[in-house]
């Protein structure tokens, strides 16, 4: 999303961050296989892994889950139910792909990372269009 926002000249208007619902890999840089697949598409990945926090509900206007399992995990953190309208599935914004969930490419080959990038690019482009 950061890559597309920059291309559209909207980096000053869109703040995008990433967090997982589990505590795996906290502090680690992006997966090397994803970094390579992104680089091949002209996308530079930055940052380090962090876990989604309750404070994120207030810090962000929209919270996107990669799959229904993460969606439910985030909603469980919203005990008052006041932020449920902020949480959506990222694939809801796809315009080309029909996936409901982003598959986890971690245990597969390089093709899985390329597919996830293509899927997320489609979803992010759809989101950007909706935001515009």
Secondary structure, DSSP 8 states (H G I E B T S, - for coil): -HHHHHHTT-TTT------BSS-TTTT--S-HHHHHHHHHTT--------B--TTHHHH-S-EEESSHHHHHHHHHH-TT-TTGGGEEEGGGG-SS---SS----TTS-HHHHHHHHHHHHHHHHHHHHHH-
